Amino acid sequence: MPAPTLLPLTAMHYTIKPLSPDAHLFEITCRVSTPNTAGQRFSLPTWIPGSYLIREFSRHIVRIRAEAASKPVALTKQDKATWQAAPCKGTLTLIYQVYAYDVSVRGAYLDRQRAFFNASSVFLRAHGQEDAPQQVELLPPDFAPDWRAATSLARAGAAPWGFGMYQAKNYADLLDHPVEMGRFTHMEFTVGSAAHHLIVTGDTAFRRERLCRDLARVCAGQMALFAQPRLADPYLFLLAVTDTGYGGLEHRNASALLAACDDLPAPHLADEETPENYVQLLGLCSHEYFHRWNVKRIRPAELAAPDDQRETYSRLLWFFEGVTSYYDDLCLVRAGVIDEKRYLGLLAKTLSQVRNTPGRAAQSLAESSFDAWIKYYRPDENSPNTGVSYYHKGAWVALWLDLRLRRKKGVCLDDLLRRLWRDYGSMDKGLTEADIYAAVAALGGDALARTLRAAVEGTHDLPLERLLTRAGVKLVWQAENDGKTPWLGLRHTLAEGKIRIRHVLAASPAERAGLAAGDTLLALAGREVTAQNLESRLTRLTVDTPVECHYFHRGLLCATTLTPQHPPANTALLTPLPGKSAREKRQEWLGARRL
């Protein structure tokens, strides 16, 4: 293949090429036309916004060198992610290779079927050049001449869905545009005046018009919620389909998505059918699309200009992820792609996840947000006892806040988001904690704002029963499996027919008996327990009656005494209340007539 034609360079110019699908290597060049005369410094981000974990992307750089005027330039590594080039004259060029085999939405991936990358995992930052336009040339792979490219980067000469030249406003903008390459299916729909593109890689056997239609409805509902000022930029859903994948990462005008092939609507799926796994996919898309406003534009002040080399802390992830988690499924029922019964089931599942987490009494939402770097993204066997998800409990708080605001005629959580979009998001102004509580006070009063703040900074559960009743829904807390199975307080996995304990919950019979994560259950009451008979063995136990338990602990055969208890009433059941008045209240909430 002939060498690509180089267009006139900007101050910063990158090329990236899928070099070897079998070795999973990208080759990247970074050209700096006006390098620092004292020596140019480069670094690669250690994390990616939206995923709060230090990922050390630089560990995947396998070869790197520098040159100027076709002569080598000394390159010294200063720390884990930083390189210093010696002073040189003229354009400085770095040539390096990145190992790409991260099957996720966060890093880089390359094989014979597809290529994907986020800029933070492949494009070195040239210090002092961050504000300059960043030119990116996507080069086609030699091994797959029929591949296409999809990205939200602005085209600067490249044909639509083609390789060639693209450009970002600056380095921060460059980091916000994922790139997909391969043989993908492209679908398009319009919401308002904005073109929306759905790029599906890895599976073409699905009902395309159904997925486009449902996504269009969801996007239209969210566009209507954030009515003014209206976004008109094109948007891309980059969906990679694998056997068992799941995940999403938001970007300003795109989302990177990972789903299992069975999550897509089957080719012959009837209009009246909406399988659970397909609802999960729609909820994922809805969540990441909602971030187009709530996170990417309405954003915490701390993340307006984050440090890409170290943790950037915020106490507000409960709002940006929790509120988004509340709306992701709510937008599905408002769009009519799921019915009221399905939505209440999804909401009940979220509430149950919170109640079944003992750690909610140990960690506040503000702490959960701040400690995401060391807790939520680095879970261990004790995580359920020491922490709470700012996604799930944040959604609980968002539900409570929505229903409390609705007690004032003509006000709801939609209005709070619209206010934040108008005053902060559309003005590119970051939010502080004080800004959020002030906005809540302006809509619902100072007392509501104080109660909200106490809930976010405390560890108590906000009551929902009376608020849901006012909204036409009855909430009942019941024991799992109707309380028929005595409770041991452990969670397990099944591996090769063995029952391996994954978590032991605080103050549970299992903890008092001395069982620990990693133990393998062998027998209860003198009878062998297996993956096939565990449930039936548990149902034969009697509450408050001790039984002998045999297990392996780090390879040692051990015995202890377990005393089962009544299962806690931590499973939420949401049912519609009868009557015309209740139906109207649910319609006002779930039907969103005010949008």
C-alpha positions in Angstrom: 0.0 0.0 0.0 1.4 3.4 -0.9 2.3 5.8 1.9 -0.5 8.2 2.9 -0.3 11.7 1.6 0.6 14.1 4.4 -1.5 17.2 4.6 0.0 20.5 5.9 0.7 19.8 9.6 -0.8 21.7 12.5 1.4 22.3 15.6 0.3 18.8 16.7 -0.2 15.9 14.3 -0.8 12.2 15.1 -1.1 9.2 12.9 -2.4 5.8 14.1 -2.4 2.5 12.2 -3.6 -1.0 13.1 -0.2 -2.6 12.6 -0.5 -6.2 13.7 -3.8 -7.8 14.6 -2.1 -11.0 15.7 0.3 -9.2 18.0 -2.5 -6.6 18.8 -0.3 -3.6 18.1 -1.1 -0.1 17.0 1.7 2.1 15.6 1.4 5.8 16.4 3.5 8.8 15.3 3.3 12.1 17.2 4.8 15.1 15.3 5.4 18.3 17.1 6.3 21.1 14.7 7.5 23.5 17.3 8.9 21.5 20.2 10.1 23.1 23.4 13.6 24.4 22.7 14.8 23.1 26.1 13.5 19.6 25.2 9.9 18.4 24.7 8.1 16.5 27.4 5.4 13.9 26.7 3.1 11.9 28.9 0.2 9.5 28.6 -2.9 9.8 30.8 -3.1 7.3 33.6 -7.0 7.2 33.7 -10.0 8.1 31.5 -12.8 10.3 32.6 -16.0 8.4 33.5 -14.0 5.5 34.9 -12.4 6.4 38.2 -9.4 4.1 38.5 -5.7 4.6 37.7 -5.2 2.3 34.8 -1.6 3.0 33.9 -2.2 3.1 30.1 1.6 3.7 29.5 2.3 0.1 30.5 1.0 -0.9 27.1 3.7 1.2 25.2 6.0 -1.6 24.0 8.5 0.4 21.8 9.2 4.1 21.6 11.8 6.3 19.9 12.2 9.9 18.7 13.7 11.5 15.7 14.2 14.9 14.0 15.3 15.5 10.4 15.6 11.7 10.1 18.2 11.6 12.9 17.6 9.9 16.3 16.8 12.1 19.3 17.5 11.0 22.8 14.4 10.1 24.8 14.6 9.6 28.5 11.8 8.1 30.6 11.2 10.2 33.7 8.5 8.3 35.5 5.9 5.6 34.7 4.1 7.7 32.1 6.4 10.6 31.1 9.2 10.9 28.6 11.6 13.8 28.0 13.1 14.3 24.5 16.5 16.1 24.1 16.5 19.5 22.5 16.3 19.4 18.7 15.8 21.6 15.6 12.7 21.4 13.5 9.8 19.0 13.8 10.2 16.3 16.5 8.6 12.9 15.8 7.8 10.2 18.2 7.2 6.7 16.8 5.8 4.1 19.2 3.7 1.0 19.4 0.8 0.2 21.8 -0.3 -3.2 22.8 -4.1 -3.2 22.4 -6.1 -6.2 23.8 -8.4 -4.6 26.4 -11.9 -6.0 25.7 -13.7 -3.0 27.3 -14.9 0.5 26.5 -12.0 2.2 28.3 -8.7 1.3 26.5 -7.5 0.0 23.1 -8.2 -3.2 21.3 -7.1 -4.8 18.0 -7.6 -8.2 16.3 -8.5 -9.4 12.9 -12.2 -8.5 13.4 -12.1 -5.0 14.7 -10.0 -2.2 16.2 -11.0 0.3 18.9 -9.3 2.9 21.0 -9.9 5.8 23.3 -7.4 8.6 22.8 -6.2 8.6 26.4 -4.8 5.1 25.9 -2.8 5.8 22.7 -2.0 9.5 22.2 0.8 11.0 24.2 0.3 14.6 25.4 3.0 17.1 24.3 3.4 19.4 27.3 2.9 23.0 26.4 1.1 22.1 23.2 -2.3 21.1 24.8 -4.2 24.2 23.5 -3.1 23.8 19.9 -5.4 22.0 17.4 -4.7 18.3 17.4 -4.7 16.7 14.0 -5.3 12.9 13.8 -4.7 10.8 10.7 -6.4 7.4 10.8 -4.5 5.0 8.6 -6.2 1.9 7.2 -4.8 -1.5 8.0 -2.8 -3.4 5.3 -4.5 -6.6 6.3 -8.1 -5.4 5.9 -8.6 -2.9 3.0 -12.4 -3.0 3.4 -12.5 -1.7 6.9 -14.2 1.6 7.7 -13.7 4.0 10.6 -16.3 5.6 12.9 -15.6 8.5 15.3 -17.1 11.7 16.6 -13.9 13.6 15.7 -14.4 16.4 13.3 -13.5 15.4 9.7 -10.6 17.4 8.2 -10.4 15.8 4.8 -11.5 12.2 5.6 -14.6 10.9 3.8 -17.6 9.9 5.9 -16.8 6.6 7.7 -13.4 6.7 6.0 -9.8 6.8 7.0 -7.9 10.0 6.6 -7.6 13.3 8.4 -9.6 14.4 11.5 -9.0 17.2 13.9 -9.7 18.1 17.6 -9.9 21.6 19.0 -7.2 20.8 21.6 -5.8 17.9 23.6 -8.7 17.8 26.0 -11.1 17.6 23.1 -9.0 14.8 21.5 -9.5 12.7 24.6 -13.3 12.8 24.2 -13.6 11.0 20.9 -13.4 7.2 20.8 -12.7 5.5 17.4 -14.0 2.2 16.0 -12.6 0.5 13.0 -13.8 -2.6 11.2 -16.6 -4.1 9.2 -19.5 -2.6 11.0 -23.2 -2.1 10.4 -24.2 1.6 10.2 -27.8 2.8 11.0 -29.0 6.4 11.2 -31.9 8.3 12.7 -32.7 11.9 13.4 -33.8 13.5 16.6 -34.8 17.1 16.1 -32.1 18.4 13.7 -29.4 16.1 15.1 -28.2 13.1 13.2 -27.7 10.0 15.4 -25.6 7.1 14.2 -25.6 3.5 15.5 -22.5 1.6 14.7 -22.6 -2.1 15.5 -19.5 -4.3 15.2 -19.4 -8.0 15.7 -23.0 -9.1 14.9 -25.3 -8.3 12.1 -28.1 -10.8 12.8 -30.6 -8.6 14.7 -33.7 -6.6 14.0 -32.2 -3.3 13.0 -35.3 -1.2 12.5 -36.5 -2.2 16.0 -33.3 -1.1 17.7 -33.2 2.2 15.7 -36.9 2.9 16.5 -36.6 2.3 20.2 -33.4 4.2 20.5 -34.9 7.1 18.6 -37.8 7.3 21.0 -35.5 7.3 24.1 -33.2 10.0 22.6 -36.2 12.1 21.6 -37.5 12.0 25.2 -34.2 13.1 26.6 -33.8 15.8 24.0 -37.3 17.1 25.0 -36.3 17.0 28.7 -33.3 19.2 28.1 -35.2 21.4 25.6 -33.2 24.6 25.7 -30.6 25.2 24.5 -31.0 22.2 22.1 -28.0 20.2 21.1 -27.6 19.9 17.4 -24.2 18.0 17.1 -24.3 14.5 15.6 -24.1 11.7 18.1 -22.6 8.2 17.7 -23.4 5.0 19.5 -20.4 2.7 19.1 -21.6 -0.7 20.0 -19.3 -3.7 20.0 -21.0 -7.1 20.3 -19.3 -10.0 22.0 -20.4 -13.3 23.6 -20.8 -12.0 27.1 -19.8 -8.3 27.2 -21.5 -5.5 29.0 -20.4 -1.9 29.7 -20.5 1.7 28.5 -18.5 4.9 28.7 -19.8 8.3 28.0 -18.2 10.9 25.7 -19.4 14.4 24.7 -20.9 13.4 21.4 -20.6 9.6 21.5 -20.7 6.6 23.7 -18.6 3.4 23.6 -20.8 0.4 24.4 -20.2 -3.3 24.9 -23.0 -5.9 24.8 -23.6 -9.6 24.4 -25.0 -10.8 21.1 -28.1 -12.1 22.9 -28.8 -8.5 24.1 -29.7 -7.4 20.5 -33.3 -7.8 19.4 -33.5 -11.1 17.5 -34.3 -10.8 13.7 -37.8 -12.1 14.2 -38.6 -10.4 17.5 -42.3 -9.5 17.6 -43.3 -5.9 18.3 -45.0 -6.9 21.5 -42.0 -8.7 22.8 -39.3 -6.9 24.8 -36.9 -9.5 26.4 -35.1 -8.7 29.6 -31.7 -8.7 28.0 -32.8 -6.3 25.3 -34.2 -4.0 28.0 -30.8 -4.1 29.6 -29.2 -3.0 26.4 -31.7 -0.1 25.9 -31.1 0.9 29.6 -27.4 1.0 28.9 -27.8 3.2 25.8 -30.2 5.4 27.7 -27.7 5.8 30.6 -24.8 6.8 28.4 -26.9 9.1 26.3 -28.2 10.9 29.4 -24.6 11.6 30.3 -24.5 13.8 27.2 -26.0 16.4 29.5 -25.5 15.1 33.0 -21.7 14.6 33.3 -20.3 15.8 30.0 -21.9 19.3 30.1 -23.5 19.5 33.5 -20.4 18.5 35.3 -18.7 18.7 38.7 -16.3 21.6 38.9 -13.5 19.3 39.9 -13.8 17.4 36.5 -13.8 20.6 34.4 -10.1 20.3 33.9 -9.0 17.0 35.5 -5.4 16.0 36.1 -4.8 13.1 33.8 -1.8 11.9 35.8 -3.5 11.3 39.2 -6.8 11.0 40.9 -9.3 13.8 40.6 -11.7 13.6 43.5 -15.4 14.6 43.7 -18.1 14.1 46.3 -20.7 14.5 43.6 -20.6 11.2 41.7 -23.9 10.2 43.5 -25.6 13.0 41.6 -24.0 12.5 38.2 -24.2 8.8 38.2 -27.0 8.2 40.6 -29.4 10.7 39.0 -28.5 9.3 35.6 -29.2 5.7 36.9 -32.6 6.9 38.0 -33.4 8.3 34.6 -32.0 5.6 32.4 -34.9 3.2 33.0 -37.4 6.0 33.6 -36.7 7.3 30.1 -37.5 3.8 28.7 -41.0 3.9 30.2 -41.5 7.5 29.2 -40.6 6.6 25.6 -43.0 3.8 25.6 -40.4 1.1 24.9 -41.3 -0.7 28.2 -44.5 -0.7 30.1 -45.3 0.4 33.6 -45.1 -3.0 35.1 -41.6 -3.6 33.6 -40.4 -0.3 34.9 -41.6 -0.9 38.4 -39.8 -4.2 38.4 -36.6 -2.5 37.4 -37.0 0.1 40.0 -37.7 -2.5 42.7 -34.5 -4.3 41.7 -32.5 -1.1 42.2 -34.1 -0.5 45.7 -33.4 -4.1 46.7 -29.8 -3.8 45.7 -29.4 -0.9 48.1 -31.2 -2.6 51.0 -29.1 -5.8 50.5 -25.9 -3.8 51.0 -24.9 -3.7 54.7 -22.2 -1.1 53.7 -24.8 1.6 53.2 -24.7 1.9 57.0 -20.9 2.4 56.9 -20.4 4.8 54.0 -22.3 7.9 52.9 -23.0 8.8 49.3 -20.5 11.6 49.5 -17.8 9.3 50.8 -18.7 6.7 48.2 -18.2 9.3 45.5 -14.9 10.5 46.9 -13.6 7.0 47.4 -14.6 5.6 44.0 -10.9 5.4 43.1 -10.1 2.9 45.9 -13.4 1.3 46.6 -16.1 1.1 43.9 -13.6 0.4 41.1 -11.5 -1.9 43.3 -14.0 -4.1 45.0 -13.0 -7.0 47.3 -14.6 -9.7 49.3 -15.6 -7.2 52.1 -17.0 -4.5 49.8 -20.7 -5.2 50.5 -20.0 -4.6 54.2 -18.0 -1.4 53.9 -19.4 0.6 51.0 -22.4 1.5 49.0 -22.9 2.1 45.2 -23.3 5.7 44.3 -25.2 4.4 41.3 -27.8 2.5 43.1 -28.2 4.5 46.3 -27.8 7.7 44.2 -30.8 6.5 42.2 -32.8 5.9 45.4 -32.0 9.5 46.5 -33.0 10.8 43.0 -36.3 9.0 43.2 -36.9 10.4 46.7 -36.0 13.9 45.5 -38.2 13.7 42.4 -41.2 12.5 44.5 -40.6 15.2 47.1 -40.4 18.0 44.5 -43.6 16.7 43.0 -45.4 17.5 46.2 -45.2 21.1 45.0 -47.6 21.6 42.2 -45.9 21.8 38.8 -42.3 21.0 40.0 -40.2 17.8 39.6 -36.7 16.6 39.2 -36.9 17.4 35.5 -37.1 21.1 36.4 -33.9 20.8 38.6 -32.0 19.3 35.7 -33.3 21.9 33.2 -32.2 24.6 35.6 -28.7 23.1 35.9 -28.5 22.7 32.2 -29.5 26.3 31.5 -27.3 27.9 34.2 -24.3 25.6 34.2 -24.2 23.0 31.4 -25.0 25.2 28.5 -22.6 27.9 29.9 -19.7 25.4 30.3 -19.6 26.1 34.0 -18.8 23.4 36.5 -21.0 22.7 39.5 -20.1 22.6 43.2 -22.0 20.9 46.0 -23.3 24.3 47.1 -24.7 24.9 43.6 -26.7 21.7 43.6 -28.2 22.3 47.1 -29.0 25.9 46.2 -30.8 24.8 43.0 -32.8 22.3 45.1 -33.7 25.0 47.6 -34.8 27.4 44.9 -37.3 24.7 43.7 -38.3 22.9 46.8 -37.3 25.1 49.7 -34.4 25.3 52.2 -35.7 22.5 54.3 -35.7 20.1 51.4 -32.2 21.0 50.5 -31.0 20.5 54.1 -32.7 17.1 54.3 -31.1 16.1 51.0 -27.7 17.1 52.2 -28.1 15.2 55.4 -29.0 12.1 53.5 -26.0 12.4 51.1 -23.6 13.0 53.9 -25.2 10.5 56.3 -25.9 6.8 56.1 -29.7 6.6 56.7 -32.2 5.5 54.2 -34.6 8.1 52.9 -38.2 6.9 53.3 -40.1 6.1 50.1 -43.4 4.4 51.1 -45.6 7.4 51.6 -44.1 9.3 48.6 -44.7 6.3 46.3 -48.2 6.0 47.6 -48.8 9.6 46.6 -47.5 8.6 43.1 -50.0 5.8 42.8 -47.6 2.9 43.7 -47.4 0.7 46.8 -44.0 -0.3 48.2 -43.8 -3.4 50.3 -40.5 -4.9 51.7 -40.5 -8.6 51.9 -38.0 -11.4 52.4 -36.4 -13.0 49.3 -38.2 -16.2 48.1 -41.2 -15.1 50.4 -39.0 -16.0 53.4 -39.2 -19.8 52.7 -35.4 -20.2 52.7 -33.6 -19.5 56.0 -30.9 -16.9 55.8 -27.1 -17.6 56.2 -25.8 -14.3 55.1 -23.4 -15.4 52.4 -23.1 -15.0 48.7 -21.5 -17.7 46.6 -20.3 -18.7 43.2 -20.5 -22.1 41.5 -17.2 -23.4 40.0 -16.8 -26.9 38.7 -19.8 -28.0 40.8 -18.3 -26.5 44.0 -19.9 -23.9 46.1 -17.3 -21.1 46.7 -18.1 -18.4 49.2 -17.7 -14.9 47.6 -19.0 -12.6 50.3 -19.8 -13.0 54.0 -22.2 -10.3 55.1 -21.7 -8.4 58.3 -23.5 -9.6 61.4 -24.8 -12.7 59.6 -24.9 -16.3 60.7 -22.1 -17.1 58.3 -19.9 -14.4 59.9 -20.6 -15.6 63.4 -19.8 -19.2 62.4 -16.4 -18.1 61.2 -16.9 -18.7 57.4 -14.9 -16.5 55.1 -14.7 -15.5 51.5 -12.9 -18.2 49.5 -14.1 -21.1 51.6 -15.7 -24.0 49.9 -18.9 -25.4 51.4 -19.0 -29.2 51.6 -21.9 -30.3 53.8 -24.8 -29.0 56.0 -26.3 -31.1 58.7 -24.2 -34.0 57.7 -25.4 -34.0 54.1 -23.3 -33.1 51.1 -24.1 -29.8 49.4 -23.6 -29.3 45.7 -24.5 -26.8 43.0 -27.5 -28.9 42.2 -28.9 -29.4 45.7 -27.9 -26.3 47.6 -31.3 -24.6 47.4 -33.2 -27.7 48.5 -30.7 -28.3 51.4 -31.2 -24.7 52.6 -35.0 -25.0 52.5 -34.8 -28.0 54.9 -33.0 -25.9 57.6 -34.9 -24.5 60.5 -34.6 -20.9 61.7 -32.7 -20.6 65.1 -31.7 -24.3 65.0 -27.9 -24.9 64.8 -26.6 -27.2 62.2 -23.1 -28.6 61.6 -21.3 -27.2 58.6 -18.2 -28.7 56.9 -16.0 -26.7 54.6 -12.6 -26.2 53.2 -10.7 -23.1 54.4 -7.4 -22.5 52.5 -7.2 -26.2 51.8 -7.9 -27.3 55.4 -11.0 -29.4 56.2 -12.9 -27.4 58.9 -16.2 -27.8 60.8 -18.4 -25.1 62.5 -21.9 -24.5 63.7 -24.3 -22.4 61.7 -27.5 -21.0 63.1 -29.9 -19.9 60.3 -32.0 -16.8 60.8 -35.2 -15.4 59.3 -34.2 -13.7 56.0 -34.3 -9.9 56.2 -37.1 -8.1 54.4 -34.8 -6.4 51.9 -36.6 -7.2 48.6 -38.8 -4.4 47.3 -42.2 -5.2 45.7 -43.8 -2.3 43.8 -47.4 -2.6 42.6 -49.7 -0.1 41.0 -52.5 1.1 43.3 -56.0 0.7 41.9 -58.3 3.5 41.0 -58.5 6.5 38.6 -56.7 8.9 40.9 -53.7 6.5 41.3 -53.5 6.0 37.6 -53.4 9.7 37.0 -50.7 10.1 39.5 -48.6 7.4 37.9 -49.2 9.0 34.5 -48.0 12.3 35.8 -44.8 10.7 37.1 -44.1 7.9 34.6 -45.9 9.3 31.6 -44.1 12.6 31.9 -46.9 14.7 30.3 -44.9 17.8 31.1 -42.1 17.0 28.7 
